[in-house]
Every structure is written in C-alpha cells, then in structure tokens.
C-alpha cells in the first residue's frame, strides 16, 4: 500500500510543468474545435473545391502508401536481416527525411527529378515524362517523406520476429523469397499495417515537399494541407473545415495504433 501511495503522489515541481505542457498541446486543438463553423460545416465539406482537395489527397496519400509498401518493406528486410558494409550509414540515410525540413526535401527532389535534374532530364528526353507540378509528382513527394515511417516500423517488427521460423522453412527447402512471403510476412503483418497507416497519415498531411516539388494547382496538385494554406486568406471557414478533417484523421490513426503501442510498451 505504501508503494502505491508513493507512486500516486506527484511532486508539485513536476505536476505544474506537466499540466502546462498538456495545456500547451491541447489548447490550440481545443481552439480549433471551439471556433469551428459547425452549422456551416456540411456546406463547407460538400463544396466543389473542398471535395476536390479531399479526393486528391486521399488518392495521392493512398498511392504514396502503396509506393512505400513496395519499396519500404524490402528495404526494411535488408536492414534487419542482412549484414553489409555501411549498413548503419544506410539506416541513417533512410531516416534523414524524418528530420529534414520538407521544403528542403522538395528542393532535393527538384534537383534530381526536375526537368533539368539529374534523372529528370533523362526522363524528359527519353520518354517525354516530367514529374514536377503533376499529380504523380505529389505522390513522389509524399512517398519521400512518408517512407521512413514504414521502414522503421517494419524493421522493428522484423527484429522482434524470431528468425528461427525462417531458418526452419529454409531447411525444408524453401527459398529466402518463399520463406519471406509464407513465413516472415505473416509474422510481421501487424508491424507492416502500423507502418502503412503511419505512412498514409504522414502523406495525407504533407505540405512543404509537395508545394515545392508539385506546386499548388487546384484539381491537379492541391491537396488538403495546401488548400488549408490557400483558404486561410480567402475563406477561413473552409480552412477550418479542412483542418478538422485532418485532425479527425490524425486522432483516428493514433487511436487505432494505441493498442499496438501499449502492447509494445508492455513487452519492453
């Protein structure tokens, strides 16, 4: 009983800054809910411009997540299951987009995939294909900033999975690819799903790299964050409505992943 009582007693020196930190994080969200035009919200969300931005955002975020899955899962397996020179450097480079300012990421994409970029120049001359300021360019920008979330999640799941199951499959004659598809992938499916959801949510909220690499053209590259930025000048109610949608998606993602985080914390 005494141990429980000691745990329940919170020092005032810690309680006050903790409460201030909570207020600091929650108050802006509360302000968004308080100032929301609830009566006009259905009209705002069904307007042509808002619906167009919503639809484009969902399509691009889903496409970017598919790209992340196709490229990120094999990359996570490479980092978790193989030894090669410079693996730590590769892992660091993979996580750079997490801390890199998104605008800098957009500039980097322009320098590589732009019409005069290192690779973009070849794509334009050989195939007449350009990525900047197009809808596929939005997908590329979102995938660039979202993929590290998936790689980190899947790599963690791979490291937690027992490799003896793969070794047993190999002794039965299965190739490494077959063992990955039939044994490893089902084992790490929750980690893949969690990483995909995080990547999707990050892609949905991407702003800096998108506006730098793809621009802000309604119906073609204007996603919800860009529409919020533009609407703040002309139609604040529409900006608040779009912000509420993004907030609802973020809360849903965190609520959906909470069980996984709690179980992971319990195992640790």
C-alpha positions as a printed Julia matrix, in Angstrom:
268×3 Matrix{Float64}:
   0.0     0.0     0.0
   2.84    2.37    0.86
   4.44    1.75   -2.54
   1.16    2.55   -4.31
   0.75    5.69   -2.24
   4.26    6.84   -3.09
   3.57    6.26   -6.77
   0.3     8.22   -6.64
   1.97   11.24   -5.07
   3.18   13.56   -7.82
   5.72   16.25   -6.84
   4.4    19.73   -7.42
   7.62   20.65   -9.21
   6.77   18.02  -11.85
   2.99   18.36  -11.83
   2.87   22.07  -12.72
   5.1    21.92  -15.82
   3.36   18.71  -16.87
  -0.03   20.46  -16.74
   1.39   23.46  -18.59
   2.76   21.14  -21.27
  -0.64   19.47  -21.59
  -2.38   22.84  -21.92
   0.2    23.97  -24.46
  -0.51   20.93  -26.66
  -4.28   20.69  -26.21
  -5.32   24.34  -26.2
  -4.71   25.0   -29.93
  -6.74   21.89  -30.8
  -9.49   23.0   -28.46
  -9.45   26.42  -30.1
  -9.9    24.78  -33.48
 -12.95   22.9   -32.19
 -14.41   25.95  -30.44
 -14.06   28.24  -33.45
 -15.24   25.64  -35.95
 -18.29   26.7   -38.02
 -20.32   23.63  -37.08
 -23.53   24.84  -38.74
 -21.75   25.62  -41.99
 -19.55   22.53  -41.82
 -21.73   20.29  -44.04
 -21.87   23.01  -46.68
 -18.12   23.59  -46.48
 -17.24   19.91  -46.75
 -19.56   19.37  -49.72
 -18.34   22.36  -51.72
 -16.65   21.57  -55.01
 -13.24   22.97  -54.08
 -13.05   21.22  -50.72
 -14.26   17.91  -52.13
 -11.73   18.14  -54.94
  -8.89   18.68  -52.46
 -10.18   15.85  -50.26
 -10.43   13.43  -53.15
  -6.99   14.31  -54.5
  -5.46   13.99  -51.03
  -6.95   10.55  -50.45
  -5.86    9.3   -53.87
  -2.32   10.65  -53.57
  -1.85    9.52  -49.96
  -3.05    6.0   -50.82
  -0.83    5.84  -53.91
   2.16    7.09  -51.9
   1.5     4.42  -49.27
   1.48    1.72  -51.95
   4.84    3.01  -53.2
   6.14    2.94  -49.62
   4.99   -0.65  -49.18
   6.53   -1.85  -52.43
   9.89   -0.22  -51.74
   9.98    0.15  -47.97
   9.23   -3.42  -46.87
  12.14   -4.92  -48.87
  14.38   -2.09  -47.62
  13.39   -2.8   -44.01
  14.1    -6.51  -44.53
  17.53   -5.66  -45.97
  18.37   -3.54  -42.92
  17.07   -6.07  -40.4
  18.12   -9.4   -41.87
  21.37   -8.86  -43.77
  24.87   -7.7   -42.91
  26.71   -5.47  -45.37
  29.33   -2.72  -45.17
  27.85    0.67  -44.37
  24.54   -0.64  -43.03
  24.5     1.96  -40.26
  25.06    4.71  -42.79
  22.25    3.37  -44.97
  19.91    3.27  -41.98
  20.82    6.85  -41.13
  20.18    7.98  -44.7
  16.8     6.24  -44.7
  15.72    8.19  -41.64
  17.0    11.57  -42.88
  13.57   12.61  -44.29
  12.21   12.39  -40.73
  14.33   15.36  -39.63
  14.93   17.06  -42.97
  12.75   20.16  -43.48
  10.11   19.15  -46.06
  10.87   22.2   -48.19
  14.49   21.06  -48.44
  13.21   17.63  -49.48
  11.18   19.28  -52.22
  14.22   21.19  -53.45
  16.24   17.97  -53.46
  13.53   16.23  -55.49
  13.56   19.09  -57.98
  17.33   18.82  -58.39
  17.07   15.1   -59.13
  13.67   14.65  -60.81
  13.03   18.13  -62.2
  13.09   18.79  -65.93
  16.74   19.85  -65.63
  17.51   17.42  -62.82
  19.98   14.57  -62.78
  17.37   11.91  -63.57
  14.52   14.15  -64.69
  16.46   15.42  -67.7
  16.85   11.83  -68.95
  13.17   11.04  -68.3
  12.14   14.11  -70.27
  14.43   13.49  -73.25
  13.89    9.72  -73.46
  10.2     9.4   -72.6
   8.84   12.98  -72.58
   7.85   12.4   -68.96
   8.08   15.06  -66.23
   7.14   14.74  -62.59
   7.22   18.28  -61.13
   3.9    20.11  -60.91
   1.89   16.98  -61.73
  -0.27   14.61  -59.68
   2.39   11.84  -59.84
   4.79   14.45  -58.51
   2.57   14.81  -55.43
   2.74   11.04  -54.93
   6.54   11.08  -55.19
   6.88   13.96  -52.71
   4.54   12.3   -50.22
   6.26    8.92  -50.55
   9.64   10.56  -49.96
   8.63   11.99  -46.59
   6.41    9.06  -45.52
   8.57    6.03  -46.34
  10.85    6.3   -43.26
   7.82    5.78  -41.0
   7.07    2.49  -42.71
  10.7     1.34  -42.84
  11.25    1.99  -39.13
   8.04    0.2   -38.15
   8.7    -2.84  -40.35
  12.36   -3.08  -39.37
  11.35   -3.08  -35.7
   8.82   -5.84  -36.36
  11.44   -7.87  -38.23
  13.92   -7.56  -35.39
  11.27   -8.68  -32.91
  10.25  -11.68  -35.05
  12.02  -14.97  -34.29
  14.33  -15.78  -37.26
  14.22  -19.48  -36.4
  10.95  -19.81  -38.29
  12.68  -18.62  -41.45
  15.58  -20.99  -40.79
  13.15  -23.88  -40.36
  11.5   -23.01  -43.68
  14.93  -22.93  -45.32
  15.78  -26.41  -44.0
  12.56  -27.64  -45.62
  13.76  -26.4   -49.0
  12.08  -23.0   -49.17
  13.99  -20.19  -50.83
  14.55  -16.93  -48.95
  11.86  -15.27  -51.03
   9.38  -18.07  -50.33
  10.23  -18.01  -46.63
   9.68  -14.25  -46.6
   6.29  -14.5   -48.33
   4.98  -17.55  -46.45
   6.58  -17.18  -43.02
   8.07  -13.76  -42.31
   5.41  -11.55  -43.85
   2.51  -13.09  -41.87
   4.57  -12.73  -38.67
   5.25   -9.04  -39.19
   1.85   -8.18  -40.68
   0.83   -6.03  -37.67
   4.05   -4.03  -37.98
   3.53   -3.6   -41.72
  -0.04   -2.46  -41.14
   1.01    0.02  -38.44
   3.77    1.4   -40.66
   1.4     1.7   -43.61
  -1.14    3.63  -41.54
   1.54    5.99  -40.22
   2.92    6.5   -43.74
  -0.59    7.17  -45.07
  -1.3     9.72  -42.35
   2.06   11.42  -42.91
   1.46   11.54  -46.66
  -2.02   12.98  -46.12
  -0.61   15.84  -44.06
   2.43   16.6   -46.22
   2.84   20.24  -47.22
   6.4    21.52  -47.71
   7.81   18.99  -50.17
   4.54   18.92  -52.08
   4.25   22.64  -52.67
   7.94   22.89  -53.58
   8.08   19.92  -55.95
   4.49   19.73  -57.25
   3.12   23.23  -56.8
  -0.38   24.24  -55.77
  -2.73   23.75  -58.73
  -6.41   23.07  -57.91
  -7.56   19.69  -59.14
  -4.04   18.58  -60.02
  -1.66   19.11  -57.08
  -3.67   20.99  -54.44
  -4.03   18.58  -51.54
  -5.8    19.33  -48.26
  -2.86   20.98  -46.45
  -2.25   23.21  -49.46
  -5.96   24.02  -49.66
  -5.92   24.97  -45.96
  -2.99   27.32  -46.56
  -4.74   28.96  -49.52
  -8.16   29.12  -47.87
  -6.81   30.97  -44.83
  -6.5    34.07  -46.99
  -9.86   33.89  -48.78
 -12.21   31.57  -46.86
 -11.22   30.92  -43.23
 -14.29   28.74  -42.63
 -13.2    26.37  -45.4
  -9.7    26.31  -43.9
 -11.13   25.35  -40.51
 -13.32   22.66  -42.08
 -10.35   21.08  -43.85
  -8.27   21.36  -40.68
 -10.96   19.48  -38.77
 -10.83   16.67  -41.33
  -7.06   16.39  -40.94
  -7.43   16.49  -37.16
 -10.04   13.73  -37.23
  -7.78   11.56  -39.39
  -4.83   12.1   -37.04
  -6.88   11.21  -33.96
  -8.27    8.11  -35.68
  -4.77    6.97  -36.64
  -3.42    7.47  -33.11
  -6.43    5.72  -31.57
  -6.05    2.8   -33.96
  -2.36    2.36  -33.17
  -2.66    2.91  -29.42
  -3.25   -0.78  -28.71
  -0.09   -1.73  -30.6
   2.0     0.88  -28.77
   0.62   -0.22  -25.39
   1.37   -3.87  -26.11
   4.86   -2.97  -27.28
   5.43   -0.98  -24.11
   4.23   -3.91  -22.03
   6.64   -6.28  -23.76
   9.51   -3.86  -23.26
